[in-house]
Amino acid sequence: MKKIPIAIPPLGQEEAQAAYDTILSGWVTQGPKVKEFEKNFADYIGSKYAVAVSSCTTALHLALIVAGIKEGDEVICPSMSFIATANSIMYMNAVPVFAEVNEEYNLDIEDVESKITSKTRAVILVHQIGMPADIDSFKKLCNEKNLILIEDAACAIGSAYNHKKIGSHSDLVCFSFHPRKVITTGDGGMISTSNKQYYDRLKLLRQHGMSVNDRLRHESEKVIFEEYSEVGFNYRMTDIQAAIGVLQLKKLNLIVSNRREIAQTYNERLSIIENVRLPIEREGKFSNYQSYSIFLKQDCKISRDELMQRLLDDGIASRRGIMNIHEEMAYSGMRKYHLPKSEELSDRSILIPLFYPMDQNMIEYVIDRLIRHLT
């Protein structure tokens, strides 16, 4: 059997044609397709506005800017996340403060509260591997402590919390369209908000601080000269990417439904393995299953690394558990942090193949190999 990948971008001929047609249209940078994608995205998740950008990392950076984070401010976030979560804080010359996670791989609210100081200005709440975090609890805490809540929803497009789509609960929610995400634009990101002031400034900052974008100048019947009121960034999404995004968004419900069916099959069939813990989806949470993570308990007969190698020998790709930022060389000065839950989850978890469309034979083969190696 050909090697089974961990993920495959859900792209097809339609997206290729859309990109080609956009190139021929003459609009290859930020133009009408970006506007269409933003409107459709906001309508889908239930926010008033959406701002397309070049990546989720740049989305987080802009979110921190409009939130008013300054040099020396503290921003609490999980260490157990992709490094971009903390990097965005460092871009501000602010201080990432790492907090512990729970068994769902999301921030532990008690540990977050214990780390709030007079310098704390914000919390970045990550919906890790598509599993919604406890948004209401964190909104309540942030309101009580006068903190800004920013949601890192890089993995969570299509997920829902209390029957509302992720992106509709807070005023700064950041998404990713990287190829490993549920839908992709090749790369790219989005910020959703229902705050008009945030919206206006985000649009300004993503395009060099330019007061009038190219599309509006082109559509105008009068000569317009742009102004630059502050230093901005080149964080734009292209129309080529947005054209792909428009089509991907139409497929999102189908993709999420399929991913959940695969996850349910894994849940049912792998539940016979006593020495692993499968994903936990509590009441009120609806995961898109951007990734499927298996935690190996202490009594597991083989190590995480050995299991990954055996799967690879079988032609099955897997990935280690979610990284811990404080254990990476770039953050060596923060190894003072002792986060036993995060460290155990990272060291004893693997991500197994789950993508759309995943052949049933592949699913059965992955299940068969896992049961063989773990029982």
MIPAZA-235343 format. One record per residue (C-alpha): residue number from 0; residue in one letter; x, y, z. Coordinates in Angstrom, 3 decimals. Layout:
# MIPAZA-235343
+-----+------+----------+----------+----------+
! pos ! code !     east !    north !       up !
+-----+------+----------+----------+----------+
! NUM !    A !        X !        Y !        Z !
...
+-----+------+----------+----------+----------+
END
This chain:
# MIPAZA-235343
+-----+------+----------+----------+----------+
! pos ! code !     east !    north !       up !
+-----+------+----------+----------+----------+
!   0 !    M !    0.000 !    0.000 !    0.000 !
!   1 !    K !    1.161 !    3.535 !   -0.790 !
!   2 !    K !    2.133 !    5.518 !    2.305 !
!   3 !    I !   -0.915 !    7.007 !    4.032 !
!   4 !    P !   -0.247 !   10.712 !    4.762 !
!   5 !    I !   -1.253 !   12.478 !    7.947 !
!   6 !    A !   -3.297 !   15.005 !    5.936 !
!   7 !    I !   -4.099 !   16.064 !    2.373 !
!   8 !    P !   -5.322 !   19.543 !    1.355 !
!   9 !    P !   -8.952 !   19.223 !    0.112 !
!  10 !    L !   -8.233 !   20.927 !   -3.231 !
!  11 !    G !   -9.479 !   19.909 !   -6.651 !
!  12 !    Q !  -10.012 !   20.948 !  -10.272 !
!  13 !    E !  -12.579 !   23.606 !   -9.329 !
!  14 !    E !  -10.063 !   25.462 !   -7.189 !
!  15 !    A !   -7.420 !   25.228 !   -9.917 !
!  16 !    Q !   -9.855 !   26.687 !  -12.449 !
!  17 !    A !  -10.865 !   29.477 !  -10.047 !
!  18 !    A !   -7.238 !   30.447 !   -9.523 !
!  19 !    Y !   -6.623 !   30.416 !  -13.287 !
!  20 !    D !   -9.717 !   32.521 !  -14.001 !
!  21 !    T !   -8.670 !   35.036 !  -11.354 !
!  22 !    I !   -5.226 !   35.406 !  -12.895 !
!  23 !    L !   -6.815 !   36.099 !  -16.288 !
!  24 !    S !   -9.181 !   38.656 !  -14.740 !
!  25 !    G !   -6.302 !   41.035 !  -14.014 !
!  26 !    W !   -6.921 !   41.056 !  -10.265 !
!  27 !    V !   -4.154 !   39.033 !   -8.645 !
!  28 !    T !   -3.669 !   41.021 !   -5.439 !
!  29 !    Q !   -6.273 !   42.220 !   -2.932 !
!  30 !    G !   -9.441 !   42.843 !   -4.910 !
!  31 !    P !  -13.063 !   41.725 !   -5.449 !
!  32 !    K !  -12.442 !   38.058 !   -4.618 !
!  33 !    V !  -10.998 !   39.010 !   -1.232 !
!  34 !    K !  -14.092 !   41.118 !   -0.559 !
!  35 !    E !  -16.364 !   38.210 !   -1.546 !
!  36 !    F !  -14.439 !   35.725 !    0.599 !
!  37 !    E !  -14.567 !   38.050 !    3.619 !
!  38 !    K !  -18.326 !   38.550 !    3.307 !
!  39 !    N !  -19.032 !   34.849 !    2.855 !
!  40 !    F !  -16.770 !   33.953 !    5.763 !
!  41 !    A !  -18.410 !   36.458 !    8.126 !
!  42 !    D !  -21.862 !   35.202 !    7.089 !
!  43 !    Y !  -20.809 !   31.596 !    7.671 !
!  44 !    I !  -19.475 !   32.040 !   11.201 !
!  45 !    G !  -21.965 !   34.717 !   12.289 !
!  46 !    S !  -19.751 !   37.755 !   12.809 !
!  47 !    K !  -20.343 !   41.240 !   11.421 !
!  48 !    Y !  -16.956 !   41.496 !    9.744 !
!  49 !    A !  -14.017 !   39.439 !    8.540 !
!  50 !    V !  -10.584 !   40.664 !    7.447 !
!  51 !    A !   -8.493 !   38.449 !    5.172 !
!  52 !    V !   -4.734 !   38.411 !    5.772 !
!  53 !    S !   -1.660 !   36.482 !    4.694 !
!  54 !    S !   -1.598 !   33.940 !    7.562 !
!  55 !    C !   -2.969 !   33.218 !   11.021 !
!  56 !    T !    0.349 !   34.428 !   12.448 !
!  57 !    T !   -0.135 !   37.849 !   10.897 !
!  58 !    A !   -3.764 !   37.757 !   12.069 !
!  59 !    L !   -2.590 !   37.238 !   15.659 !
!  60 !    H !   -0.031 !   40.026 !   15.299 !
!  61 !    L !   -2.660 !   42.500 !   14.069 !
!  62 !    A !   -5.118 !   41.375 !   16.748 !
!  63 !    L !   -2.558 !   42.160 !   19.444 !
!  64 !    I !   -1.909 !   45.590 !   17.915 !
!  65 !    V !   -5.573 !   46.628 !   17.823 !
!  66 !    A !   -6.009 !   45.183 !   21.329 !
!  67 !    G !   -3.483 !   47.774 !   22.488 !
!  68 !    I !   -0.729 !   45.430 !   23.667 !
!  69 !    K !    2.458 !   47.371 !   24.421 !
!  70 !    E !    6.095 !   46.559 !   25.114 !
!  71 !    G !    6.477 !   44.769 !   28.445 !
!  72 !    D !    2.816 !   43.753 !   28.705 !
!  73 !    E !    2.119 !   40.148 !   29.659 !
!  74 !    V !   -0.100 !   37.950 !   27.501 !
!  75 !    I !   -1.121 !   34.529 !   28.823 !
!  76 !    C !   -1.247 !   31.658 !   26.339 !
!  77 !    P !   -0.650 !   27.906 !   26.291 !
!  78 !    S !    2.860 !   26.617 !   25.766 !
!  79 !    M !    1.240 !   23.589 !   24.164 !
!  80 !    S !    0.544 !   25.211 !   20.815 !
!  81 !    F !    2.274 !   25.880 !   17.530 !
!  82 !    I !    5.111 !   28.340 !   18.105 !
!  83 !    A !    3.346 !   31.111 !   16.154 !
!  84 !    T !    1.015 !   31.703 !   19.118 !
!  85 !    A !    3.899 !   32.926 !   21.266 !
!  86 !    N !    5.844 !   34.435 !   18.366 !
!  87 !    S !    3.035 !   36.903 !   17.720 !
!  88 !    I !    3.385 !   38.135 !   21.310 !
!  89 !    M !    7.144 !   38.490 !   20.910 !
!  90 !    Y !    6.609 !   40.618 !   17.786 !
!  91 !    M !    5.031 !   43.170 !   20.140 !
!  92 !    N !    8.014 !   43.096 !   22.517 !
!  93 !    A !    5.463 !   41.802 !   25.011 !
!  94 !    V !    5.945 !   38.810 !   27.326 !
!  95 !    P !    4.285 !   35.437 !   26.704 !
!  96 !    V !    3.263 !   33.818 !   29.983 !
!  97 !    F !    2.703 !   30.097 !   29.540 !
!  98 !    A !   -0.216 !   28.383 !   31.258 !
!  99 !    E !   -1.163 !   24.741 !   31.666 !
! 100 !    V !   -3.702 !   22.821 !   29.572 !
! 101 !    N !   -6.373 !   20.252 !   30.378 !
! 102 !    E !   -7.101 !   16.794 !   28.935 !
! 103 !    E !   -8.802 !   18.430 !   25.932 !
! 104 !    Y !   -5.452 !   20.094 !   25.045 !
! 105 !    N !   -6.920 !   23.535 !   25.792 !
! 106 !    L !   -6.055 !   26.169 !   28.398 !
! 107 !    D !   -6.763 !   25.341 !   32.044 !
! 108 !    I !   -8.680 !   28.314 !   33.409 !
! 109 !    E !   -7.514 !   27.873 !   37.010 !
! 110 !    D !   -3.878 !   27.962 !   35.971 !
! 111 !    V !   -4.522 !   30.997 !   33.771 !
! 112 !    E !   -6.149 !   32.843 !   36.663 !
! 113 !    S !   -3.216 !   32.011 !   38.949 !
! 114 !    K !   -0.819 !   33.670 !   36.478 !
! 115 !    I !   -2.622 !   36.985 !   36.093 !
! 116 !    T !   -0.507 !   39.884 !   37.396 !
! 117 !    S !   -0.688 !   43.675 !   37.283 !
! 118 !    K !    1.124 !   43.475 !   33.914 !
! 119 !    T !   -1.324 !   41.050 !   32.272 !
! 120 !    R !   -3.241 !   42.636 !   29.405 !
! 121 !    A !   -4.635 !   39.747 !   27.372 !
! 122 !    V !   -5.264 !   36.007 !   27.078 !
! 123 !    I !   -4.839 !   34.067 !   23.831 !
! 124 !    L !   -7.256 !   31.152 !   23.956 !
! 125 !    V !   -6.299 !   28.396 !   21.496 !
! 126 !    H !   -8.894 !   25.944 !   20.168 !
! 127 !    Q !   -6.330 !   23.199 !   19.838 !
! 128 !    I !   -6.653 !   20.693 !   16.968 !
! 129 !    G !  -10.176 !   21.986 !   16.358 !
! 130 !    M !  -11.599 !   21.206 !   19.818 !
! 131 !    P !  -13.396 !   24.291 !   21.196 !
! 132 !    A !  -12.092 !   25.703 !   24.465 !
! 133 !    D !  -14.391 !   26.971 !   27.245 !
! 134 !    I !  -15.046 !   30.392 !   25.722 !
! 135 !    D !  -17.736 !   31.534 !   28.172 !
! 136 !    S !  -15.553 !   30.840 !   31.206 !
! 137 !    F !  -12.644 !   32.770 !   29.717 !
! 138 !    K !  -14.847 !   35.671 !   28.626 !
! 139 !    K !  -16.139 !   35.920 !   32.182 !
! 140 !    L !  -12.620 !   35.815 !   33.637 !
! 141 !    C !  -11.321 !   38.415 !   31.174 !
! 142 !    N !  -14.253 !   40.728 !   31.879 !
! 143 !    E !  -13.654 !   40.455 !   35.627 !
! 144 !    K !   -9.917 !   41.143 !   35.268 !
! 145 !    N !  -10.255 !   43.800 !   32.529 !
! 146 !    L !   -8.303 !   41.716 !   30.000 !
! 147 !    I !   -8.644 !   41.353 !   26.228 !
! 148 !    L !   -9.583 !   37.870 !   24.992 !
! 149 !    I !   -8.086 !   36.836 !   21.653 !
! 150 !    E !   -9.051 !   33.472 !   20.169 !
! 151 !    D !   -6.432 !   31.544 !   18.217 !
! 152 !    A !   -8.794 !   29.528 !   16.048 !
! 153 !    A !   -6.128 !   28.475 !   13.547 !
! 154 !    C !   -7.438 !   24.899 !   13.628 !
! 155 !    A !  -11.102 !   25.589 !   14.371 !
! 156 !    I !  -12.911 !   26.724 !   11.224 !
! 157 !    G !  -16.220 !   24.838 !   11.213 !
! 158 !    S !  -16.068 !   23.973 !   14.916 !
! 159 !    A !  -18.809 !   25.255 !   17.239 !
! 160 !    Y !  -19.299 !   26.123 !   20.901 !
! 161 !    N !  -22.768 !   26.093 !   22.461 !
! 162 !    H !  -24.325 !   25.781 !   18.993 !
! 163 !    K !  -22.587 !   28.886 !   17.609 !
! 164 !    K !  -19.692 !   28.766 !   15.177 !
! 165 !    I !  -16.215 !   29.549 !   16.451 !
! 166 !    G !  -15.575 !   33.139 !   15.389 !
! 167 !    S !  -18.909 !   34.525 !   16.575 !
! 168 !    H !  -18.241 !   34.666 !   20.324 !
! 169 !    S !  -15.438 !   37.247 !   20.667 !
! 170 !    D !  -14.207 !   40.394 !   18.949 !
! 171 !    L !  -10.789 !   39.112 !   17.858 !
! 172 !    V !  -10.744 !   35.567 !   16.454 !
! 173 !    C !   -7.912 !   34.430 !   14.189 !
! 174 !    F !   -8.102 !   31.617 !   11.614 !
! 175 !    S !   -5.631 !   29.781 !    9.388 !
! 176 !    F !   -5.946 !   28.449 !    5.835 !
! 177 !    H !   -2.611 !   26.611 !    5.854 !
! 178 !    P !   -2.640 !   23.348 !    3.816 !
! 179 !    R !   -2.934 !   21.219 !    6.985 !
! 180 !    K !   -6.108 !   22.984 !    8.063 !
! 181 !    V !   -9.661 !   21.852 !    7.279 !
! 182 !    I !   -9.923 !   24.222 !    4.306 !
! 183 !    T !   -7.008 !   25.956 !    2.632 !
! 184 !    T !   -6.124 !   28.845 !    0.349 !
! 185 !    G !   -2.553 !   27.565 !   -0.040 !
! 186 !    D !   -1.761 !   29.772 !    2.924 !
! 187 !    G !   -3.629 !   32.673 !    4.422 !
! 188 !    G !   -5.619 !   33.771 !    7.434 !
! 189 !    M !   -8.712 !   35.625 !    8.591 !
! 190 !    I !   -9.708 !   37.761 !   11.573 !
! 191 !    S !  -13.373 !   37.853 !   12.531 !
! 192 !    T !  -14.846 !   40.645 !   14.622 !
! 193 !    S !  -18.110 !   42.427 !   15.316 !
! 194 !    N !  -16.283 !   45.524 !   16.571 !
! 195 !    K !  -16.361 !   48.288 !   13.908 !
! 196 !    Q !  -13.327 !   50.101 !   15.326 !
! 197 !    Y !  -11.270 !   46.922 !   15.245 !
! 198 !    Y !  -12.490 !   46.190 !   11.727 !
! 199 !    D !  -11.538 !   49.578 !   10.329 !
! 200 !    R !   -8.083 !   49.540 !   11.868 !
! 201 !    L !   -7.369 !   45.928 !   10.877 !
! 202 !    K !   -8.101 !   46.781 !    7.241 !
! 203 !    L !   -5.771 !   49.758 !    7.488 !
! 204 !    L !   -2.904 !   47.883 !    9.126 !
! 205 !    R !   -2.885 !   44.898 !    6.763 !
! 206 !    Q !   -2.136 !   47.131 !    3.749 !
! 207 !    H !    0.696 !   49.454 !    4.774 !
! 208 !    G !   -1.675 !   51.796 !    6.628 !
! 209 !    M !   -3.179 !   52.829 !    3.260 !
! 210 !    S !   -6.436 !   54.742 !    3.659 !
! 211 !    V !   -7.934 !   53.590 !    0.321 !
! 212 !    N !   -7.346 !   50.150 !   -1.135 !
! 213 !    D !   -6.686 !   49.385 !   -4.795 !
! 214 !    R !  -10.155 !   48.005 !   -5.447 !
! 215 !    L !  -11.920 !   51.183 !   -4.282 !
! 216 !    R !   -9.584 !   53.368 !   -6.347 !
! 217 !    H !  -10.284 !   51.223 !   -9.387 !
! 218 !    E !  -14.059 !   51.336 !   -8.889 !
! 219 !    S !  -14.176 !   55.102 !   -8.261 !
! 220 !    E !  -15.279 !   57.523 !  -11.008 !
! 221 !    K !  -13.160 !   60.235 !   -9.405 !
! 222 !    V !   -9.434 !   60.467 !   -8.803 !
! 223 !    I !   -8.575 !   59.327 !   -5.293 !
! 224 !    F !   -5.264 !   59.779 !   -3.490 !
! 225 !    E !   -4.495 !   57.498 !   -0.566 !
! 226 !    E !   -3.034 !   58.609 !    2.763 !
! 227 !    Y !   -0.905 !   56.742 !    5.296 !
! 228 !    S !   -1.870 !   57.638 !    8.855 !
! 229 !    E !    0.328 !   55.071 !   10.626 !
! 230 !    V !    2.983 !   52.463 !    9.945 !
! 231 !    G !    1.274 !   49.359 !    8.588 !
! 232 !    F !    2.236 !   45.974 !    7.178 !
! 233 !    N !    2.072 !   44.007 !    3.966 !
! 234 !    Y !   -0.241 !   41.334 !    5.370 !
! 235 !    R !   -2.662 !   41.133 !    2.431 !
! 236 !    M !   -4.342 !   38.059 !    1.000 !
! 237 !    T !   -4.276 !   37.787 !   -2.790 !
! 238 !    D !   -7.339 !   37.439 !   -4.980 !
! 239 !    I !   -5.912 !   34.147 !   -6.235 !
! 240 !    Q !   -5.996 !   32.757 !   -2.701 !
! 241 !    A !   -9.432 !   34.244 !   -2.013 !
! 242 !    A !  -10.889 !   32.688 !   -5.181 !
! 243 !    I !   -9.823 !   29.296 !   -3.843 !
! 244 !    G !  -11.188 !   30.206 !   -0.406 !
! 245 !    V !  -14.638 !   31.057 !   -1.789 !
! 246 !    L !  -14.936 !   27.533 !   -3.189 !
! 247 !    Q !  -13.401 !   25.854 !   -0.156 !
! 248 !    L !  -15.884 !   27.612 !    2.126 !
! 249 !    K !  -18.789 !   26.195 !    0.112 !
! 250 !    K !  -17.440 !   22.695 !    0.792 !
! 251 !    L !  -16.722 !   23.274 !    4.474 !
! 252 !    N !  -19.831 !   21.657 !    5.953 !
! 253 !    L !  -19.334 !   18.563 !    3.804 !
! 254 !    I !  -15.657 !   18.363 !    4.757 !
! 255 !    V !  -16.379 !   18.741 !    8.484 !
! 256 !    S !  -19.166 !   16.151 !    8.315 !
! 257 !    N !  -16.827 !   13.678 !    6.643 !
! 258 !    R !  -14.039 !   14.326 !    9.135 !
! 259 !    R !  -16.437 !   13.761 !   12.017 !
! 260 !    E !  -17.566 !   10.461 !   10.500 !
! 261 !    I !  -13.957 !    9.289 !   10.324 !
! 262 !    A !  -13.346 !   10.443 !   13.897 !
! 263 !    Q !  -16.456 !    8.583 !   15.061 !
! 264 !    T !  -15.190 !    5.418 !   13.389 !
! 265 !    Y !  -11.869 !    5.831 !   15.165 !
! 266 !    N !  -13.682 !    6.450 !   18.470 !
! 267 !    E !  -15.791 !    3.323 !   18.156 !
! 268 !    R !  -13.137 !    0.949 !   16.870 !
! 269 !    L !  -10.176 !    2.126 !   18.954 !
! 270 !    S !  -12.125 !    2.193 !   22.220 !
! 271 !    I !  -11.172 !   -1.450 !   22.785 !
! 272 !    I !   -7.556 !   -0.389 !   23.387 !
! 273 !    E !   -7.384 !    0.050 !   27.147 !
! 274 !    N !   -4.033 !    1.809 !   27.389 !
! 275 !    V !   -4.888 !    4.832 !   25.220 !
! 276 !    R !   -7.124 !    7.862 !   25.720 !
! 277 !    L !   -9.092 !    9.081 !   22.727 !
! 278 !    P !  -10.214 !   12.679 !   22.059 !
! 279 !    I !  -12.662 !   14.176 !   24.548 !
! 280 !    E !  -15.594 !   16.130 !   23.081 !
! 281 !    R !  -17.726 !   17.431 !   25.943 !
! 282 !    E !  -21.329 !   18.637 !   25.818 !
! 283 !    G !  -21.727 !   21.938 !   24.005 !
! 284 !    K !  -18.575 !   21.407 !   21.940 !
! 285 !    F !  -18.528 !   20.476 !   18.271 !
! 286 !    S !  -15.091 !   19.701 !   16.843 !
! 287 !    N !  -14.102 !   19.785 !   13.188 !
! 288 !    Y !  -11.428 !   17.174 !   14.060 !
! 289 !    Q !   -8.679 !   19.116 !   12.344 !
! 290 !    S !   -6.435 !   16.443 !   13.854 !
! 291 !    Y !   -7.091 !   13.203 !   15.710 !
! 292 !    S !   -4.826 !   12.790 !   18.726 !
! 293 !    I !   -4.262 !    9.567 !   20.681 !
! 294 !    F !   -2.741 !    9.745 !   24.171 !
! 295 !    L !   -0.710 !    6.733 !   25.325 !
! 296 !    K !   -1.268 !    6.009 !   29.011 !
! 297 !    Q !    1.568 !    5.150 !   31.372 !
! 298 !    D !    0.856 !    1.406 !   31.141 !
! 299 !    C !    1.131 !    1.396 !   27.337 !
! 300 !    K !    3.464 !   -1.421 !   26.282 !
! 301 !    I !    5.396 !    0.672 !   23.753 !
! 302 !    S !    6.613 !    4.258 !   23.684 !
! 303 !    R !    5.226 !    7.034 !   21.538 !
! 304 !    D !    8.355 !    7.086 !   19.353 !
! 305 !    E !    8.337 !    3.307 !   18.900 !
! 306 !    L !    4.682 !    3.349 !   17.878 !
! 307 !    M !    5.330 !    6.107 !   15.343 !
! 308 !    Q !    8.198 !    4.115 !   13.841 !
! 309 !    R !    6.117 !    0.938 !   13.617 !
! 310 !    L !    3.353 !    2.843 !   11.873 !
! 311 !    L !    5.855 !    4.359 !    9.475 !
! 312 !    D !    7.203 !    0.873 !    8.738 !
! 313 !    D !    3.605 !   -0.070 !    7.920 !
! 314 !    G !    3.343 !    2.858 !    5.507 !
! 315 !    I !    1.339 !    5.116 !    7.844 !
! 316 !    A !    2.455 !    8.671 !    8.551 !
! 317 !    S !    1.890 !   10.116 !   12.021 !
! 318 !    R !    3.059 !   13.163 !   13.924 !
! 319 !    R !    4.189 !   13.756 !   17.474 !
! 320 !    G !    1.823 !   15.379 !   19.931 !
! 321 !    I !    1.402 !   19.134 !   19.876 !
! 322 !    M !    4.680 !   20.902 !   20.651 !
! 323 !    N !    5.466 !   22.792 !   23.841 !
! 324 !    I !    6.878 !   26.203 !   23.012 !
! 325 !    H !    8.829 !   26.538 !   26.266 !
! 326 !    E !   10.840 !   23.417 !   25.352 !
! 327 !    E !   12.040 !   24.829 !   22.017 !
! 328 !    M !   15.486 !   26.407 !   21.587 !
! 329 !    A !   13.977 !   29.734 !   20.475 !
! 330 !    Y !   12.406 !   30.008 !   23.944 !
! 331 !    S !   15.287 !   28.543 !   25.934 !
! 332 !    G !   15.058 !   31.392 !   28.419 !
! 333 !    M !   11.611 !   30.139 !   29.391 !
! 334 !    R !   12.534 !   26.583 !   30.288 !
! 335 !    K !   11.998 !   27.654 !   33.883 !
! 336 !    Y !    8.333 !   26.814 !   33.281 !
! 337 !    H !    7.166 !   23.565 !   34.821 !
! 338 !    L !    4.061 !   22.437 !   32.946 !
! 339 !    P !    3.742 !   18.710 !   33.701 !
! 340 !    K !    0.353 !   18.214 !   32.034 !
! 341 !    S !    1.469 !   19.942 !   28.813 !
! 342 !    E !    4.747 !   18.031 !   28.797 !
! 343 !    E !    3.081 !   14.658 !   29.368 !
! 344 !    L !    0.438 !   15.293 !   26.705 !
! 345 !    S !    3.062 !   16.338 !   24.172 !
! 346 !    D !    5.424 !   13.469 !   24.937 !
! 347 !    R !    2.790 !   10.723 !   24.975 !
! 348 !    S !    0.465 !   11.756 !   22.135 !
! 349 !    I !    0.482 !   11.063 !   18.418 !
! 350 !    L !   -1.639 !   12.428 !   15.579 !
! 351 !    I !   -2.915 !    9.791 !   13.166 !
! 352 !    P !   -4.166 !   10.236 !    9.573 !
! 353 !    L !   -7.489 !   12.013 !    9.167 !
! 354 !    F !   -8.348 !   13.964 !    6.041 !
! 355 !    Y !  -11.015 !   14.552 !    3.410 !
! 356 !    P !  -11.595 !   12.426 !    1.418 !
! 357 !    M !   -9.996 !    9.465 !    3.208 !
! 358 !    D !  -10.540 !    6.080 !    1.608 !
! 359 !    Q !  -12.343 !    3.524 !    3.800 !
! 360 !    N !   -9.593 !    0.988 !    3.162 !
! 361 !    M !   -7.074 !    3.463 !    4.542 !
! 362 !    I !   -9.178 !    4.007 !    7.664 !
! 363 !    E !   -9.500 !    0.256 !    8.254 !
! 364 !    Y !   -5.774 !   -0.247 !    7.725 !
! 365 !    V !   -4.835 !    2.478 !   10.240 !
! 366 !    I !   -7.221 !    0.974 !   12.801 !
! 367 !    D !   -5.904 !   -2.560 !   12.223 !
! 368 !    R !   -2.272 !   -1.477 !   12.666 !
! 369 !    L !   -2.981 !    0.514 !   15.831 !
! 370 !    I !   -4.857 !   -2.366 !   17.432 !
! 371 !    R !   -2.092 !   -4.770 !   16.432 !
! 372 !    H !    0.658 !   -2.604 !   17.945 !
! 373 !    L !   -1.170 !   -1.511 !   21.097 !
! 374 !    T !   -2.910 !   -4.700 !   22.284 !
+-----+------+----------+----------+----------+
END
